[in-house]
């Protein structure tokens, strides 16, 4: 039996087998210290999981897209396909099996963008988008989209603050750092691991200039 410890993580691209879960890059991880791992414990499918993935679904199963450099803390829950059969606009929200197809209402795909950090025991509801670089506080319930580089918390989760000024967020998004090559990301890591946007922009300009000179 594998010894569990909070410092141990699993890289998502190495463990995900569900065709409805799409992992970008090789750096995103889940801290599986207290449960059975990402697919078994985090992603809650009623359709598309290990028990149902080989059967023909009655409707199109929503997809989960996870960016690169995403940090998912222990006991997070991401609700996905098939969990939307309780119709609040009907007099009875019980999921009667003979009415299940009419009851189902898709919430759409769920997107967790690059660089997000999801705190312990958070719950991500179906169909939301977590913007680039956002932070979800522990025990939060996310019911709607989270803006890039926002810090959200609570039930339902609300914006507490932004990690940087809106001007710097715009500049940071324009740099598109999570789509840089691995070589460039590694070379500019010193500037990435700081809060000096000017230094990062200059490092980007210098790197690109050096690459052009090298190719000429």
C-alpha positions, 0 to 999 in steps of 0.5 A: 500500500502506498504511504499517503502524505500531504507533500505527495502529489500526482501529476494529472497528465500521468493519471487521467484516463477519462476521455472527458477530461482534457489536460494541457501540459505536464505540470498540473497536479492534485494533492491526493494525500487523503483520498483515492486520487484525482479521477476516483475522488475529485471529478464527480461524474454520473456519466463518463466515470469508470462505471459508466464510460463504456455505456452509451450516454443519453445525452452529450457529456460535458467536458472538463478542461484543465490548463497547465501549472494548475494546483488542486489541493486535497479533497477538492470536488469538481461536479461534472456530467450527469449531475443536472437532473433535478429541475428546480423549475418543476413542481417536483425536483426528484429525478424520476428515471422515466423523465430523466431525459427531460429533466437533464439540463446541461451546464456546459463544459468546465474550464480551469485555466492555466495557473489556477490554485484551488484550495482544500475541500473546494467544490467547483460546480458544473459549467464554470470557468476559473480564469487564468491565475485565480485562487479559490480559497479553501472550503469555497463553493464556486457557482459562477465564472471567476475572473483571471487573477481573482481571489475568491472565497465563501459559499457561494464564492465571491471575489475577495480581491485581485492578486494584482492591479487590473492594469498589471493583470492586462499586461500579464495576460498579454504576455501569455506566459502559459503558452511559452515554450518550456525552454522560455518558461524555464529561462525566465523563471526568475522573472516569473517568480516575482511581482515586477511586471516591468522586469517580466516584460523586459525579460520577455523582450530580451529573450525574443530578441536573442532568439531572433539574433540566434536564428539569423 
